[in-house]
Amino acid sequence: MTVAAGLFPVLVRSTLNPAWNLTIYNAASSHKSLGIMLTIAAIGVPLVAIYTGFVFWVFRGKVRLDDASY
């Protein structure tokens, strides 16, 4: 049996007061914060993908070393 399965649902036990235990239920994010994170991810991931594709397209091809190179 793993340690995590033995502690379920308490993740961190409090030695001072059992009411202060950290459980998976009181450590979870609220629906509002999860919705905000989803909105930011839905906007940010396509922007990063477009930027990565643009940079790849601009810097495609072989590097040529000639007299004009640094």
Predicted model as a PDB file, atoms N, CA, C, CB and O in Angstrom, pLDDT in the B-factor column:
MODEL        1                                                                  
ATOM      1  N   MET A   1       0.846  -1.170   0.000  1.00 53.00           N  
ATOM      2  CA  MET A   1       0.000   0.000   0.000  1.00 53.00           C  
ATOM      3  C   MET A   1       0.893   1.236   0.000  1.00 53.00           C  
ATOM      4  CB  MET A   1      -0.963  -0.004   1.218  1.00 53.00           C  
ATOM      5  O   MET A   1       1.857   1.314   0.762  1.00 53.00           O  
ATOM      6  N   THR A   2       0.572   2.185  -0.846  1.00 66.00           N  
ATOM      7  CA  THR A   2       1.381   3.402  -0.923  1.00 66.00           C  
ATOM      8  C   THR A   2       1.020   4.348   0.212  1.00 66.00           C  
ATOM      9  CB  THR A   2       1.188   4.100  -2.282  1.00 66.00           C  
ATOM     10  O   THR A   2      -0.011   4.200   0.869  1.00 66.00           O  
ATOM     11  N   VAL A   3       1.886   5.311   0.424  1.00 64.00           N  
ATOM     12  CA  VAL A   3       1.668   6.288   1.491  1.00 64.00           C  
ATOM     13  C   VAL A   3       0.443   7.139   1.187  1.00 64.00           C  
ATOM     14  CB  VAL A   3       2.909   7.184   1.671  1.00 64.00           C  
ATOM     15  O   VAL A   3      -0.346   7.432   2.086  1.00 64.00           O  
ATOM     16  N   ALA A   4       0.276   7.536  -0.065  1.00 59.00           N  
ATOM     17  CA  ALA A   4      -0.852   8.393  -0.438  1.00 59.00           C  
ATOM     18  C   ALA A   4      -2.184   7.680  -0.217  1.00 59.00           C  
ATOM     19  CB  ALA A   4      -0.727   8.830  -1.903  1.00 59.00           C  
ATOM     20  O   ALA A   4      -3.144   8.301   0.239  1.00 59.00           O  
ATOM     21  N   ALA A   5      -2.256   6.410  -0.528  1.00 66.00           N  
ATOM     22  CA  ALA A   5      -3.504   5.672  -0.323  1.00 66.00           C  
ATOM     23  C   ALA A   5      -3.802   5.502   1.158  1.00 66.00           C  
ATOM     24  CB  ALA A   5      -3.436   4.302  -1.003  1.00 66.00           C  
ATOM     25  O   ALA A   5      -4.966   5.436   1.551  1.00 66.00           O  
ATOM     26  N   GLY A   6      -2.777   5.430   1.975  1.00 67.00           N  
ATOM     27  CA  GLY A   6      -2.968   5.289   3.411  1.00 67.00           C  
ATOM     28  C   GLY A   6      -3.434   6.581   4.072  1.00 67.00           C  
ATOM     29  O   GLY A   6      -4.088   6.543   5.114  1.00 67.00           O  
ATOM     30  N   LEU A   7      -3.104   7.715   3.479  1.00 65.00           N  
ATOM     31  CA  LEU A   7      -3.499   9.002   4.038  1.00 65.00           C  
ATOM     32  C   LEU A   7      -4.842   9.504   3.525  1.00 65.00           C  
ATOM     33  CB  LEU A   7      -2.448  10.018   3.741  1.00 65.00           C  
ATOM     34  O   LEU A   7      -5.407  10.430   4.106  1.00 65.00           O  
ATOM     35  N   PHE A   8      -5.368   8.917   2.453  1.00 75.00           N  
ATOM     36  CA  PHE A   8      -6.593   9.412   1.823  1.00 75.00           C  
ATOM     37  C   PHE A   8      -7.708   9.571   2.828  1.00 75.00           C  
ATOM     38  CB  PHE A   8      -7.035   8.479   0.714  1.00 75.00           C  
ATOM     39  O   PHE A   8      -7.892   8.664   3.639  1.00 75.00           O  
ATOM     40  N   PRO A   9      -8.459  10.639   2.842  1.00 79.00           N  
ATOM     41  CA  PRO A   9      -8.408  11.867   2.050  1.00 79.00           C  
ATOM     42  C   PRO A   9      -7.548  12.957   2.670  1.00 79.00           C  
ATOM     43  CB  PRO A   9      -9.790  12.391   1.847  1.00 79.00           C  
ATOM     44  O   PRO A   9      -7.474  14.060   2.130  1.00 79.00           O  
ATOM     45  N   VAL A  10      -6.888  12.667   3.807  1.00 79.00           N  
ATOM     46  CA  VAL A  10      -6.052  13.683   4.457  1.00 79.00           C  
ATOM     47  C   VAL A  10      -4.676  13.659   3.800  1.00 79.00           C  
ATOM     48  CB  VAL A  10      -5.941  13.431   6.006  1.00 79.00           C  
ATOM     49  O   VAL A  10      -4.012  12.623   3.773  1.00 79.00           O  
ATOM     50  N   LEU A  11      -4.249  14.815   3.265  1.00 79.00           N  
ATOM     51  CA  LEU A  11      -2.942  14.910   2.628  1.00 79.00           C  
ATOM     52  C   LEU A  11      -1.863  15.296   3.618  1.00 79.00           C  
ATOM     53  CB  LEU A  11      -2.981  15.910   1.496  1.00 79.00           C  
ATOM     54  O   LEU A  11      -0.771  14.727   3.602  1.00 79.00           O  
ATOM     55  N   VAL A  12      -2.159  16.270   4.493  1.00 83.00           N  
ATOM     56  CA  VAL A  12      -1.207  16.724   5.510  1.00 83.00           C  
ATOM     57  C   VAL A  12      -1.938  16.765   6.839  1.00 83.00           C  
ATOM     58  CB  VAL A  12      -0.599  18.130   5.153  1.00 83.00           C  
ATOM     59  O   VAL A  12      -2.941  17.463   6.986  1.00 83.00           O  
ATOM     60  N   ARG A  13      -1.434  16.016   7.801  1.00 83.00           N  
ATOM     61  CA  ARG A  13      -2.065  15.979   9.119  1.00 83.00           C  
ATOM     62  C   ARG A  13      -1.527  17.097  10.003  1.00 83.00           C  
ATOM     63  CB  ARG A  13      -1.836  14.614   9.788  1.00 83.00           C  
ATOM     64  O   ARG A  13      -0.330  17.386   9.989  1.00 83.00           O  
ATOM     65  N   SER A  14      -2.403  17.717  10.762  1.00 80.00           N  
ATOM     66  CA  SER A  14      -2.006  18.760  11.703  1.00 80.00           C  
ATOM     67  C   SER A  14      -1.799  18.130  13.072  1.00 80.00           C  
ATOM     68  CB  SER A  14      -3.072  19.896  11.769  1.00 80.00           C  
ATOM     69  O   SER A  14      -2.634  17.357  13.542  1.00 80.00           O  
ATOM     70  N   THR A  15      -0.692  18.459  13.703  1.00 86.00           N  
ATOM     71  CA  THR A  15      -0.429  17.936  15.047  1.00 86.00           C  
ATOM     72  C   THR A  15      -1.072  18.808  16.121  1.00 86.00           C  
ATOM     73  CB  THR A  15       1.079  17.837  15.293  1.00 86.00           C  
ATOM     74  O   THR A  15      -1.215  18.385  17.268  1.00 86.00           O  
ATOM     75  N   LEU A  16      -1.462  20.031  15.743  1.00 89.00           N  
ATOM     76  CA  LEU A  16      -2.049  20.945  16.708  1.00 89.00           C  
ATOM     77  C   LEU A  16      -3.559  20.773  16.858  1.00 89.00           C  
ATOM     78  CB  LEU A  16      -1.742  22.357  16.312  1.00 89.00           C  
ATOM     79  O   LEU A  16      -4.085  20.752  17.971  1.00 89.00           O  
ATOM     80  N   ASN A  17      -4.237  20.652  15.741  1.00 87.00           N  
ATOM     81  CA  ASN A  17      -5.689  20.566  15.759  1.00 87.00           C  
ATOM     82  C   ASN A  17      -6.141  19.728  14.563  1.00 87.00           C  
ATOM     83  CB  ASN A  17      -6.339  21.988  15.728  1.00 87.00           C  
ATOM     84  O   ASN A  17      -5.809  20.070  13.428  1.00 87.00           O  
ATOM     85  N   PRO A  18      -6.880  18.651  14.777  1.00 82.00           N  
ATOM     86  CA  PRO A  18      -7.325  17.822  13.647  1.00 82.00           C  
ATOM     87  C   PRO A  18      -8.211  18.578  12.660  1.00 82.00           C  
ATOM     88  CB  PRO A  18      -8.074  16.614  14.162  1.00 82.00           C  
ATOM     89  O   PRO A  18      -8.331  18.167  11.506  1.00 82.00           O  
ATOM     90  N   ALA A  19      -8.832  19.673  13.091  1.00 85.00           N  
ATOM     91  CA  ALA A  19      -9.661  20.454  12.172  1.00 85.00           C  
ATOM     92  C   ALA A  19      -8.807  21.190  11.138  1.00 85.00           C  
ATOM     93  CB  ALA A  19     -10.516  21.456  12.953  1.00 85.00           C  
ATOM     94  O   ALA A  19      -9.326  21.636  10.114  1.00 85.00           O  
ATOM     95  N   TRP A  20      -7.514  21.320  11.395  1.00 84.00           N  
ATOM     96  CA  TRP A  20      -6.616  22.021  10.473  1.00 84.00           C  
ATOM     97  C   TRP A  20      -5.948  21.078   9.479  1.00 84.00           C  
ATOM     98  CB  TRP A  20      -5.554  22.766  11.252  1.00 84.00           C  
ATOM     99  O   TRP A  20      -5.046  21.505   8.759  1.00 84.00           O  
ATOM    100  N   ASN A  21      -6.349  19.831   9.412  1.00 84.00           N  
ATOM    101  CA  ASN A  21      -5.801  18.898   8.435  1.00 84.00           C  
ATOM    102  C   ASN A  21      -6.068  19.404   7.026  1.00 84.00           C  
ATOM    103  CB  ASN A  21      -6.399  17.491   8.625  1.00 84.00           C  
ATOM    104  O   ASN A  21      -7.118  19.987   6.756  1.00 84.00           O  
ATOM    105  N   LEU A  22      -5.114  19.178   6.130  1.00 87.00           N  
ATOM    106  CA  LEU A  22      -5.283  19.537   4.735  1.00 87.00           C  
ATOM    107  C   LEU A  22      -5.786  18.311   3.991  1.00 87.00           C  
ATOM    108  CB  LEU A  22      -3.953  20.068   4.119  1.00 87.00           C  
ATOM    109  O   LEU A  22      -5.067  17.322   3.849  1.00 87.00           O  
ATOM    110  N   THR A  23      -7.026  18.380   3.516  1.00 82.00           N  
ATOM    111  CA  THR A  23      -7.623  17.263   2.785  1.00 82.00           C  
ATOM    112  C   THR A  23      -7.698  17.614   1.305  1.00 82.00           C  
ATOM    113  CB  THR A  23      -9.033  16.923   3.341  1.00 82.00           C  
ATOM    114  O   THR A  23      -7.478  18.760   0.913  1.00 82.00           O  
ATOM    115  N   ILE A  24      -8.011  16.615   0.491  1.00 82.00           N  
ATOM    116  CA  ILE A  24      -8.138  16.876  -0.942  1.00 82.00           C  
ATOM    117  C   ILE A  24      -9.353  17.751  -1.231  1.00 82.00           C  
ATOM    118  CB  ILE A  24      -8.238  15.559  -1.721  1.00 82.00           C  
ATOM    119  O   ILE A  24      -9.418  18.400  -2.275  1.00 82.00           O  
ATOM    120  N   TYR A  25     -10.295  17.769  -0.331  1.00 84.00           N  
ATOM    121  CA  TYR A  25     -11.509  18.553  -0.555  1.00 84.00           C  
ATOM    122  C   TYR A  25     -11.295  20.030  -0.252  1.00 84.00           C  
ATOM    123  CB  TYR A  25     -12.646  18.012   0.297  1.00 84.00           C  
ATOM    124  O   TYR A  25     -11.773  20.879  -1.004  1.00 84.00           O  
ATOM    125  N   ASN A  26     -10.592  20.362   0.825  1.00 84.00           N  
ATOM    126  CA  ASN A  26     -10.383  21.772   1.131  1.00 84.00           C  
ATOM    127  C   ASN A  26      -9.135  22.330   0.461  1.00 84.00           C  
ATOM    128  CB  ASN A  26     -10.289  21.967   2.624  1.00 84.00           C  
ATOM    129  O   ASN A  26      -8.886  23.531   0.564  1.00 84.00           O  
ATOM    130  N   ALA A  27      -8.343  21.513  -0.218  1.00 83.00           N  
ATOM    131  CA  ALA A  27      -7.173  21.986  -0.949  1.00 83.00           C  
ATOM    132  C   ALA A  27      -7.470  22.209  -2.427  1.00 83.00           C  
ATOM    133  CB  ALA A  27      -6.036  20.999  -0.798  1.00 83.00           C  
ATOM    134  O   ALA A  27      -6.634  22.756  -3.147  1.00 83.00           O  
ATOM    135  N   ALA A  28      -8.637  21.796  -2.886  1.00 85.00           N  
ATOM    136  CA  ALA A  28      -8.972  21.916  -4.303  1.00 85.00           C  
ATOM    137  C   ALA A  28      -9.339  23.355  -4.658  1.00 85.00           C  
ATOM    138  CB  ALA A  28     -10.127  20.971  -4.660  1.00 85.00           C  
ATOM    139  O   ALA A  28      -9.787  24.124  -3.807  1.00 85.00           O  
ATOM    140  N   SER A  29      -9.144  23.702  -5.918  1.00 87.00           N  
ATOM    141  CA  SER A  29      -9.496  25.036  -6.402  1.00 87.00           C  
ATOM    142  C   SER A  29     -11.005  25.152  -6.566  1.00 87.00           C  
ATOM    143  CB  SER A  29      -8.787  25.338  -7.738  1.00 87.00           C  
ATOM    144  O   SER A  29     -11.710  24.157  -6.728  1.00 87.00           O  
ATOM    145  N   SER A  30     -11.480  26.388  -6.519  1.00 91.00           N  
ATOM    146  CA  SER A  30     -12.910  26.617  -6.700  1.00 91.00           C  
ATOM    147  C   SER A  30     -13.257  26.553  -8.185  1.00 91.00           C  
ATOM    148  CB  SER A  30     -13.329  27.981  -6.099  1.00 91.00           C  
ATOM    149  O   SER A  30     -12.376  26.599  -9.044  1.00 91.00           O  
ATOM    150  N   HIS A  31     -14.542  26.448  -8.469  1.00 93.00           N  
ATOM    151  CA  HIS A  31     -14.998  26.394  -9.861  1.00 93.00           C  
ATOM    152  C   HIS A  31     -14.689  27.701 -10.583  1.00 93.00           C  
ATOM    153  CB  HIS A  31     -16.508  26.100  -9.924  1.00 93.00           C  
ATOM    154  O   HIS A  31     -14.404  27.691 -11.781  1.00 93.00           O  
ATOM    155  N   LYS A  32     -14.740  28.821  -9.875  1.00 95.00           N  
ATOM    156  CA  LYS A  32     -14.449  30.126 -10.474  1.00 95.00           C  
ATOM    157  C   LYS A  32     -12.995  30.204 -10.922  1.00 95.00           C  
ATOM    158  CB  LYS A  32     -14.756  31.257  -9.478  1.00 95.00           C  
ATOM    159  O   LYS A  32     -12.721  30.637 -12.041  1.00 95.00           O  
ATOM    160  N   SER A  33     -12.053  29.790 -10.064  1.00 94.00           N  
ATOM    161  CA  SER A  33     -10.637  29.860 -10.436  1.00 94.00           C  
ATOM    162  C   SER A  33     -10.312  28.873 -11.559  1.00 94.00           C  
ATOM    163  CB  SER A  33      -9.748  29.578  -9.214  1.00 94.00           C  
ATOM    164  O   SER A  33      -9.484  29.174 -12.419  1.00 94.00           O  
ATOM    165  N   LEU A  34     -10.938  27.721 -11.564  1.00 93.00           N  
ATOM    166  CA  LEU A  34     -10.728  26.768 -12.653  1.00 93.00           C  
ATOM    167  C   LEU A  34     -11.270  27.309 -13.974  1.00 93.00           C  
ATOM    168  CB  LEU A  34     -11.393  25.428 -12.322  1.00 93.00           C  
ATOM    169  O   LEU A  34     -10.675  27.088 -15.029  1.00 93.00           O  
ATOM    170  N   GLY A  35     -12.396  28.016 -13.917  1.00 96.00           N  
ATOM    171  CA  GLY A  35     -12.953  28.632 -15.125  1.00 96.00           C  
ATOM    172  C   GLY A  35     -12.056  29.727 -15.667  1.00 96.00           C  
ATOM    173  O   GLY A  35     -11.887  29.854 -16.880  1.00 96.00           O  
ATOM    174  N   ILE A  36     -11.478  30.523 -14.768  1.00 97.00           N  
ATOM    175  CA  ILE A  36     -10.562  31.585 -15.196  1.00 97.00           C  
ATOM    176  C   ILE A  36      -9.315  30.977 -15.825  1.00 97.00           C  
ATOM    177  CB  ILE A  36     -10.176  32.491 -14.004  1.00 97.00           C  
ATOM    178  O   ILE A  36      -8.845  31.459 -16.857  1.00 97.00           O  
ATOM    179  N   MET A  37      -8.772  29.924 -15.215  1.00 96.00           N  
ATOM    180  CA  MET A  37      -7.592  29.265 -15.772  1.00 96.00           C  
ATOM    181  C   MET A  37      -7.895  28.651 -17.138  1.00 96.00           C  
ATOM    182  CB  MET A  37      -7.084  28.185 -14.810  1.00 96.00           C  
ATOM    183  O   MET A  37      -7.043  28.682 -18.027  1.00 96.00           O  
ATOM    184  N   LEU A  38      -9.091  28.095 -17.318  1.00 97.00           N  
ATOM    185  CA  LEU A  38      -9.472  27.529 -18.609  1.00 97.00           C  
ATOM    186  C   LEU A  38      -9.559  28.613 -19.670  1.00 97.00           C  
ATOM    187  CB  LEU A  38     -10.807  26.793 -18.499  1.00 97.00           C  
ATOM    188  O   LEU A  38      -9.123  28.408 -20.803  1.00 97.00           O  
ATOM    189  N   THR A  39     -10.117  29.765 -19.316  1.00 97.00           N  
ATOM    190  CA  THR A  39     -10.231  30.872 -20.265  1.00 97.00           C  
ATOM    191  C   THR A  39      -8.854  31.367 -20.693  1.00 97.00           C  
ATOM    192  CB  THR A  39     -11.038  32.023 -19.651  1.00 97.00           C  
ATOM    193  O   THR A  39      -8.614  31.595 -21.878  1.00 97.00           O  
ATOM    194  N   ILE A  40      -7.960  31.532 -19.737  1.00 97.00           N  
ATOM    195  CA  ILE A  40      -6.601  31.990 -20.059  1.00 97.00           C  
ATOM    196  C   ILE A  40      -5.885  30.961 -20.925  1.00 97.00           C  
ATOM    197  CB  ILE A  40      -5.793  32.255 -18.767  1.00 97.00           C  
ATOM    198  O   ILE A  40      -5.190  31.326 -21.873  1.00 97.00           O  
ATOM    199  N   ALA A  41      -6.048  29.683 -20.610  1.00 97.00           N  
ATOM    200  CA  ALA A  41      -5.402  28.635 -21.408  1.00 97.00           C  
ATOM    201  C   ALA A  41      -5.988  28.578 -22.822  1.00 97.00           C  
ATOM    202  CB  ALA A  41      -5.554  27.265 -20.717  1.00 97.00           C  
ATOM    203  O   ALA A  41      -5.260  28.349 -23.787  1.00 97.00           O  
ATOM    204  N   ALA A  42      -7.300  28.786 -22.944  1.00 98.00           N  
ATOM    205  CA  ALA A  42      -7.940  28.742 -24.259  1.00 98.00           C  
ATOM    206  C   ALA A  42      -7.477  29.891 -25.147  1.00 98.00           C  
ATOM    207  CB  ALA A  42      -9.459  28.782 -24.109  1.00 98.00           C  
ATOM    208  O   ALA A  42      -7.452  29.759 -26.370  1.00 98.00           O  
ATOM    209  N   ILE A  43      -7.112  31.008 -24.544  1.00 97.00           N  
ATOM    210  CA  ILE A  43      -6.593  32.144 -25.315  1.00 97.00           C  
ATOM    211  C   ILE A  43      -5.088  32.003 -25.519  1.00 97.00           C  
ATOM    212  CB  ILE A  43      -6.913  33.481 -24.604  1.00 97.00           C  
ATOM    213  O   ILE A  43      -4.594  32.287 -26.610  1.00 97.00           O  
ATOM    214  N   GLY A  44      -4.351  31.573 -24.503  1.00 97.00           N  
ATOM    215  CA  GLY A  44      -2.895  31.552 -24.554  1.00 97.00           C  
ATOM    216  C   GLY A  44      -2.299  30.448 -25.399  1.00 97.00           C  
ATOM    217  O   GLY A  44      -1.316  30.679 -26.104  1.00 97.00           O  
ATOM    218  N   VAL A  45      -2.863  29.256 -25.349  1.00 98.00           N  
ATOM    219  CA  VAL A  45      -2.280  28.124 -26.084  1.00 98.00           C  
ATOM    220  C   VAL A  45      -2.298  28.367 -27.593  1.00 98.00           C  
ATOM    221  CB  VAL A  45      -3.039  26.830 -25.757  1.00 98.00           C  
ATOM    222  O   VAL A  45      -1.280  28.129 -28.243  1.00 98.00           O  
ATOM    223  N   PRO A  46      -3.406  28.829 -28.183  1.00 98.00           N  
ATOM    224  CA  PRO A  46      -3.351  29.120 -29.624  1.00 98.00           C  
ATOM    225  C   PRO A  46      -2.364  30.241 -29.973  1.00 98.00           C  
ATOM    226  CB  PRO A  46      -4.736  29.497 -30.121  1.00 98.00           C  
ATOM    227  O   PRO A  46      -1.708  30.185 -31.014  1.00 98.00           O  
ATOM    228  N   LEU A  47      -2.258  31.261 -29.105  1.00 98.00           N  
ATOM    229  CA  LEU A  47      -1.296  32.338 -29.374  1.00 98.00           C  
ATOM    230  C   LEU A  47       0.135  31.809 -29.380  1.00 98.00           C  
ATOM    231  CB  LEU A  47      -1.437  33.457 -28.328  1.00 98.00           C  
ATOM    232  O   LEU A  47       0.930  32.188 -30.240  1.00 98.00           O  
ATOM    233  N   VAL A  48       0.464  30.948 -28.440  1.00 98.00           N  
ATOM    234  CA  VAL A  48       1.816  30.368 -28.391  1.00 98.00           C  
ATOM    235  C   VAL A  48       2.052  29.469 -29.609  1.00 98.00           C  
ATOM    236  CB  VAL A  48       2.018  29.557 -27.076  1.00 98.00           C  
ATOM    237  O   VAL A  48       3.146  29.466 -30.173  1.00 98.00           O  
ATOM    238  N   ALA A  49       1.043  28.718 -30.011  1.00 98.00           N  
ATOM    239  CA  ALA A  49       1.183  27.854 -31.186  1.00 98.00           C  
ATOM    240  C   ALA A  49       1.386  28.682 -32.459  1.00 98.00           C  
ATOM    241  CB  ALA A  49      -0.056  26.952 -31.336  1.00 98.00           C  
ATOM    242  O   ALA A  49       2.209  28.333 -33.306  1.00 98.00           O  
ATOM    243  N   ILE A  50       0.637  29.774 -32.590  1.00 98.00           N  
ATOM    244  CA  ILE A  50       0.794  30.643 -33.761  1.00 98.00           C  
ATOM    245  C   ILE A  50       2.172  31.292 -33.762  1.00 98.00           C  
ATOM    246  CB  ILE A  50      -0.304  31.727 -33.788  1.00 98.00           C  
ATOM    247  O   ILE A  50       2.827  31.348 -34.802  1.00 98.00           O  
ATOM    248  N   TYR A  51       2.616  31.777 -32.619  1.00 98.00           N  
ATOM    249  CA  TYR A  51       3.941  32.398 -32.518  1.00 98.00           C  
ATOM    250  C   TYR A  51       5.044  31.388 -32.843  1.00 98.00           C  
ATOM    251  CB  TYR A  51       4.155  32.982 -31.106  1.00 98.00           C  
ATOM    252  O   TYR A  51       5.992  31.719 -33.555  1.00 98.00           O  
ATOM    253  N   THR A  52       4.931  30.175 -32.335  1.00 98.00           N  
ATOM    254  CA  THR A  52       5.934  29.147 -32.606  1.00 98.00           C  
ATOM    255  C   THR A  52       5.979  28.813 -34.092  1.00 98.00           C  
ATOM    256  CB  THR A  52       5.641  27.883 -31.788  1.00 98.00           C  
ATOM    257  O   THR A  52       7.057  28.665 -34.668  1.00 98.00           O  
ATOM    258  N   GLY A  53       4.815  28.695 -34.707  1.00 97.00           N  
ATOM    259  CA  GLY A  53       4.769  28.438 -36.147  1.00 97.00           C  
ATOM    260  C   GLY A  53       5.364  29.581 -36.957  1.00 97.00           C  
ATOM    261  O   GLY A  53       6.076  29.347 -37.934  1.00 97.00           O  
ATOM    262  N   PHE A  54       5.076  30.814 -36.557  1.00 97.00           N  
ATOM    263  CA  PHE A  54       5.630  31.984 -37.243  1.00 97.00           C  
ATOM    264  C   PHE A  54       7.155  32.013 -37.145  1.00 97.00           C  
ATOM    265  CB  PHE A  54       5.042  33.273 -36.656  1.00 97.00           C  
ATOM    266  O   PHE A  54       7.837  32.232 -38.146  1.00 97.00           O  
ATOM    267  N   VAL A  55       7.690  31.793 -35.944  1.00 96.00           N  
ATOM    268  CA  VAL A  55       9.142  31.806 -35.758  1.00 96.00           C  
ATOM    269  C   VAL A  55       9.788  30.658 -36.537  1.00 96.00           C  
ATOM    270  CB  VAL A  55       9.498  31.705 -34.256  1.00 96.00           C  
ATOM    271  O   VAL A  55      10.851  30.836 -37.130  1.00 96.00           O  
ATOM    272  N   PHE A  56       9.161  29.495 -36.538  1.00 95.00           N  
ATOM    273  CA  PHE A  56       9.689  28.374 -37.311  1.00 95.00           C  
ATOM    274  C   PHE A  56       9.717  28.721 -38.787  1.00 95.00           C  
ATOM    275  CB  PHE A  56       8.854  27.107 -37.078  1.00 95.00           C  
ATOM    276  O   PHE A  56      10.686  28.403 -39.475  1.00 95.00           O  
ATOM    277  N   TRP A  57       8.669  29.370 -39.288  1.00 95.00           N  
ATOM    278  CA  TRP A  57       8.581  29.720 -40.706  1.00 95.00           C  
ATOM    279  C   TRP A  57       9.635  30.767 -41.075  1.00 95.00           C  
ATOM    280  CB  TRP A  57       7.172  30.243 -41.044  1.00 95.00           C  
ATOM    281  O   TRP A  57      10.248  30.680 -42.139  1.00 95.00           O  
ATOM    282  N   VAL A  58       9.846  31.746 -40.210  1.00 93.00           N  
ATOM    283  CA  VAL A  58      10.812  32.802 -40.490  1.00 93.00           C  
ATOM    284  C   VAL A  58      12.237  32.246 -40.515  1.00 93.00           C  
ATOM    285  CB  VAL A  58      10.695  33.921 -39.445  1.00 93.00           C  
ATOM    286  O   VAL A  58      13.025  32.634 -41.377  1.00 93.00           O  
ATOM    287  N   PHE A  59      12.581  31.362 -39.606  1.00 91.00           N  
ATOM    288  CA  PHE A  59      13.944  30.859 -39.497  1.00 91.00           C  
ATOM    289  C   PHE A  59      14.144  29.502 -40.168  1.00 91.00           C  
ATOM    290  CB  PHE A  59      14.327  30.762 -38.053  1.00 91.00           C  
ATOM    291  O   PHE A  59      15.087  28.788 -39.828  1.00 91.00           O  
ATOM    292  N   ARG A  60      13.291  29.134 -41.101  1.00 90.00           N  
ATOM    293  CA  ARG A  60      13.433  27.847 -41.784  1.00 90.00           C  
ATOM    294  C   ARG A  60      14.612  27.901 -42.758  1.00 90.00           C  
ATOM    295  CB  ARG A  60      12.123  27.475 -42.535  1.00 90.00           C  
ATOM    296  O   ARG A  60      15.099  28.978 -43.104  1.00 90.00           O  
ATOM    297  N   GLY A  61      15.048  26.752 -43.179  1.00 83.00           N  
ATOM    298  CA  GLY A  61      16.121  26.675 -44.174  1.00 83.00           C  
ATOM    299  C   GLY A  61      17.480  26.475 -43.542  1.00 83.00           C  
ATOM    300  O   GLY A  61      17.654  26.546 -42.325  1.00 83.00           O  
ATOM    301  N   LYS A  62      18.425  26.224 -44.409  1.00 81.00           N  
ATOM    302  CA  LYS A  62      19.799  25.989 -43.963  1.00 81.00           C  
ATOM    303  C   LYS A  62      20.515  27.319 -43.737  1.00 81.00           C  
ATOM    304  CB  LYS A  62      20.570  25.130 -44.995  1.00 81.00           C  
ATOM    305  O   LYS A  62      20.187  28.341 -44.341  1.00 81.00           O  
ATOM    306  N   VAL A  63      21.492  27.267 -42.857  1.00 80.00           N  
ATOM    307  CA  VAL A  63      22.333  28.432 -42.617  1.00 80.00           C  
ATOM    308  C   VAL A  63      23.454  28.406 -43.649  1.00 80.00           C  
ATOM    309  CB  VAL A  63      22.901  28.444 -41.150  1.00 80.00           C  
ATOM    310  O   VAL A  63      24.121  27.388 -43.836  1.00 80.00           O  
ATOM    311  N   ARG A  64      23.649  29.530 -44.309  1.00 81.00           N  
ATOM    312  CA  ARG A  64      24.696  29.607 -45.331  1.00 81.00           C  
ATOM    313  C   ARG A  64      25.859  30.440 -44.791  1.00 81.00           C  
ATOM    314  CB  ARG A  64      24.142  30.223 -46.658  1.00 81.00           C  
ATOM    315  O   ARG A  64      25.665  31.545 -44.284  1.00 81.00           O  
ATOM    316  N   LEU A  65      27.033  29.905 -44.905  1.00 86.00           N  
ATOM    317  CA  LEU A  65      28.243  30.632 -44.518  1.00 86.00           C  
ATOM    318  C   LEU A  65      28.952  31.086 -45.790  1.00 86.00           C  
ATOM    319  CB  LEU A  65      29.189  29.743 -43.630  1.00 86.00           C  
ATOM    320  O   LEU A  65      29.413  30.264 -46.583  1.00 86.00           O  
ATOM    321  N   ASP A  66      29.033  32.395 -45.974  1.00 86.00           N  
ATOM    322  CA  ASP A  66      29.736  32.949 -47.123  1.00 86.00           C  
ATOM    323  C   ASP A  66      30.510  34.190 -46.707  1.00 86.00           C  
ATOM    324  CB  ASP A  66      28.751  33.281 -48.260  1.00 86.00           C  
ATOM    325  O   ASP A  66      30.714  34.412 -45.513  1.00 86.00           O  
ATOM    326  N   ASP A  67      30.938  34.989 -47.646  1.00 86.00           N  
ATOM    327  CA  ASP A  67      31.758  36.167 -47.321  1.00 86.00           C  
ATOM    328  C   ASP A  67      30.971  37.222 -46.540  1.00 86.00           C  
ATOM    329  CB  ASP A  67      32.314  36.789 -48.602  1.00 86.00           C  
ATOM    330  O   ASP A  67      31.570  37.995 -45.793  1.00 86.00           O  
ATOM    331  N   ALA A  68      29.670  37.272 -46.691  1.00 82.00           N  
ATOM    332  CA  ALA A  68      28.848  38.283 -46.008  1.00 82.00           C  
ATOM    333  C   ALA A  68      28.430  37.817 -44.605  1.00 82.00           C  
ATOM    334  CB  ALA A  68      27.595  38.603 -46.847  1.00 82.00           C  
ATOM    335  O   ALA A  68      27.793  38.580 -43.878  1.00 82.00           O  
ATOM    336  N   SER A  69      28.770  36.599 -44.214  1.00 78.00           N  
ATOM    337  CA  SER A  69      28.373  36.078 -42.907  1.00 78.00           C  
ATOM    338  C   SER A  69      29.261  36.652 -41.817  1.00 78.00           C  
ATOM    339  CB  SER A  69      28.435  34.544 -42.891  1.00 78.00           C  
ATOM    340  O   SER A  69      30.366  37.127 -42.077  1.00 78.00           O  
ATOM    341  N   TYR A  70      28.767  36.601 -40.619  1.00 70.00           N  
ATOM    342  CA  TYR A  70      29.554  37.067 -39.474  1.00 70.00           C  
ATOM    343  C   TYR A  70      30.540  36.028 -39.051  1.00 70.00           C  
ATOM    344  CB  TYR A  70      28.660  37.428 -38.308  1.00 70.00           C  
ATOM    345  O   TYR A  70      31.293  36.242 -38.101  1.00 70.00           O  
TER     346      TYR A  70                                                      
ENDMDL                                                                          
END                                                                             
